Amino acid sequence: MVTKISGNIVGYRVQNEEEQAQQEQQKALDSNIVHMHELVERPEQLLGSTYKLKTPEHISEHSLFITINDIVLNPGTEHELRRPFEIFINSKSLDHYQWIVALTRIMSAVFRKGGDVAFIVEELRSVFDPKGGFWDQGKYVPSLIASIGDVIERHLIQIGLLKIDGLDEHQQALVDAKKQELARADSAEQSGSFPPSAQLCNKCSRKAAIMKDGCLTCLNCGDSKCG
């Protein structure tokens, strides 16, 4: 193989046999690393996690049970990875049967394609129910499908595929200070975290934004209209 040298040679070092052997060994190991793609065959056994999703009665009187099965790639090595392989959603209700089957098949196909699958979370969260959403633990959920997206996000975080950046030290100190100031003035909401006068935060969709010092600030994520 011919390599064109475009710059001036300012130094060189002769590689010894041991270094060449280590390089060849590393190349061989790298070539054996298995990455997630559609040709990876389903093993006989997968690791699974099941999540119970309770929904308001006006949406569905029966809970959904979401099972996500993961495949472990390169087990026992430093390149070991756990990746989602398939998803199943079960419920006693048959009202949503058709779209649930279609949704799980499409998501399972996306999982098996490999690459970055975290985009599924945002895609599901952007689905709004024309009849209106619901409140879940102080957070507004625009639809049942968006709630499924929240469950998938929780699972991806659990297996280390998705990382959520927290507040920095300054933002956290600001949020903690404002919580302490309001603790004496307002009684907590049902969740026990935010005052009843709080508004809906456009960033995290929680009813946790309060007006303080002329600035609308979220007590959950730290988002502030004043920067």
C-alpha positions in Angstrom: 0.0 0.0 0.0 1.4 3.4 -1.0 0.9 6.4 1.3 1.5 9.9 0.0 3.4 12.1 2.5 2.2 15.7 2.1 4.3 17.3 4.9 7.9 17.4 5.9 9.3 14.5 7.9 10.5 15.8 11.2 11.2 12.5 13.0 10.7 8.8 12.9 10.8 5.7 15.0 11.2 2.1 14.1 8.5 -0.2 15.4 9.8 -3.3 17.1 8.4 -6.8 16.7 6.5 -6.7 20.0 4.7 -3.5 19.1 3.8 -5.0 15.7 2.5 -8.1 17.3 0.3 -6.1 19.7 -1.1 -4.1 16.9 -2.0 -7.2 14.9 -3.6 -8.7 18.0 -5.7 -5.6 18.6 -6.8 -5.5 15.0 -7.9 -9.2 15.3 -9.8 -8.4 18.4 -11.5 -5.4 16.9 -12.5 -7.4 13.8 -14.3 -9.9 16.1 -16.4 -7.3 17.9 -20.1 -7.8 17.2 -22.2 -4.7 16.7 -26.0 -4.6 16.6 -27.5 -5.0 13.1 -30.4 -6.8 11.4 -28.4 -9.9 10.6 -27.7 -10.7 14.3 -29.6 -13.9 15.0 -32.0 -14.1 18.0 -30.4 -16.2 20.7 -32.5 -18.8 22.6 -32.5 -16.7 25.7 -32.8 -12.9 26.2 -32.7 -10.6 29.2 -36.1 -9.1 29.8 -37.7 -6.3 31.9 -41.4 -5.8 32.3 -43.0 -2.4 33.3 -46.5 -1.9 34.4 -48.1 1.2 32.9 -51.2 2.5 34.7 -53.5 4.7 32.7 -56.5 6.9 33.6 -59.9 5.2 33.2 -60.9 7.6 30.4 -58.0 6.3 28.3 -58.0 2.6 29.3 -59.5 0.8 32.3 -56.8 -1.8 32.1 -53.1 -1.4 32.7 -50.5 -2.0 30.0 -47.6 -4.3 30.6 -44.5 -3.4 28.5 -41.8 -6.1 28.1 -38.4 -5.2 26.6 -36.0 -8.0 25.8 -32.3 -7.2 25.5 -29.5 -9.0 23.8 -26.0 -9.0 25.3 -23.3 -8.6 22.6 -19.6 -9.6 23.2 -20.4 -11.1 26.6 -17.5 -11.5 29.0 -15.3 -9.0 27.2 -14.5 -5.3 27.6 -16.7 -4.7 24.6 -19.8 -6.2 26.3 -23.0 -4.3 25.3 -26.6 -4.7 26.3 -29.0 -3.6 23.6 -32.8 -3.8 23.2 -33.8 -6.5 20.8 -37.6 -6.7 20.9 -40.6 -5.2 22.7 -44.1 -6.5 23.6 -47.1 -4.7 25.0 -49.9 -6.7 26.6 -53.3 -5.6 28.0 -56.7 -7.1 28.8 -58.3 -4.3 26.8 -58.7 -5.0 23.0 -59.5 -1.4 22.2 -55.9 -0.6 21.2 -54.9 -4.1 19.9 -54.2 -3.2 16.3 -52.0 -0.2 16.8 -50.2 -1.8 19.7 -49.3 -4.8 17.5 -48.1 -2.5 14.7 -46.2 -0.2 17.1 -44.3 -3.1 18.8 -43.4 -4.7 15.5 -42.0 -1.5 14.1 -40.1 -0.7 17.3 -38.6 -4.2 17.4 -37.4 -3.9 13.8 -35.8 -0.5 14.7 -34.1 -2.1 17.7 -32.6 -4.9 15.6 -31.3 -2.4 13.0 -28.8 -1.2 15.6 -27.3 2.3 15.8 -28.8 5.1 17.9 -32.4 4.0 18.8 -32.9 6.7 21.5 -34.7 8.8 18.9 -37.8 6.6 19.4 -38.4 8.2 22.8 -38.8 11.7 21.4 -40.9 10.4 18.4 -43.4 8.8 20.8 -43.4 11.8 23.1 -44.4 14.1 20.2 -47.7 12.2 19.7 -50.7 14.1 21.2 -54.1 12.6 21.8 -56.8 14.8 20.3 -59.0 14.0 23.3 -56.4 15.3 25.7 -53.6 13.9 27.8 -53.4 13.2 31.5 -51.2 14.0 34.6 -48.9 11.3 35.9 -46.9 12.0 39.1 -47.0 15.7 38.5 -45.9 15.5 34.9 -48.3 16.1 31.9 -48.3 13.2 29.4 -49.9 14.2 26.1 -51.0 10.7 25.1 -50.8 7.0 26.0 -48.2 6.6 23.3 -46.1 9.3 24.9 -46.3 7.4 28.2 -44.9 4.4 26.4 -42.0 6.6 25.3 -41.3 7.4 28.9 -41.1 3.7 29.8 -38.7 3.1 26.9 -36.5 6.0 28.1 -36.4 4.6 31.6 -35.3 1.2 30.2 -32.6 2.7 28.0 -31.2 4.6 30.9 -31.2 1.5 33.0 -29.2 -0.5 30.5 -26.7 2.4 30.0 -27.7 3.1 26.4 -29.1 6.6 27.2 -27.6 9.1 29.6 -29.5 12.1 30.9 -27.5 15.2 31.8 -28.5 16.5 35.2 -28.4 20.1 36.4 -25.0 21.7 37.0 -23.9 22.8 40.4 -25.1 26.4 40.0 -28.5 25.4 38.6 -29.1 22.8 41.3 -28.2 25.4 44.0 -30.6 27.9 42.5 -33.4 25.3 42.4 -32.8 24.2 46.0 -32.8 27.8 47.3 -36.1 28.6 45.6 -37.6 25.4 46.9 -36.6 26.3 50.5 -38.0 29.9 50.1 -41.4 28.6 48.9 -41.6 25.7 51.4 -42.8 28.1 54.2 -45.2 30.0 51.9 -47.0 27.3 50.0 -48.3 23.9 50.8 -47.0 21.1 48.5 -48.9 19.6 45.7 -50.1 16.0 45.8 -46.7 14.8 44.6 -45.1 16.5 47.6 -42.6 18.5 45.5 -44.1 21.6 44.0 -46.6 24.3 45.2 -50.2 24.2 43.8 -49.6 27.7 42.3 -46.9 26.3 40.0 -47.4 26.5 36.2 -46.6 24.0 33.5 -43.0 24.0 32.4 -42.6 24.0 28.6 -39.3 22.1 28.8 -39.9 19.2 31.2 -43.8 19.2 31.1 -44.1 19.2 34.8 -46.3 21.7 36.8 -43.3 23.1 38.6 -42.7 26.6 37.2 -43.1 29.5 39.6 -42.7 33.2 39.4 -39.8 34.4 41.5 -38.1 37.8 41.4 -40.0 38.6 38.2 -38.7 35.5 36.5 -40.5 32.2 35.6 -38.3 29.4 36.9 -38.9 25.6 36.9 -38.2 23.9 40.2 -37.8 20.6 38.5 -35.4 21.1 35.6 -34.1 24.6 36.4 -35.3 26.1 33.2 -35.6 29.9 33.5 -37.0 32.6 31.2 -34.3 34.9 32.4 -31.5 32.5 31.3 
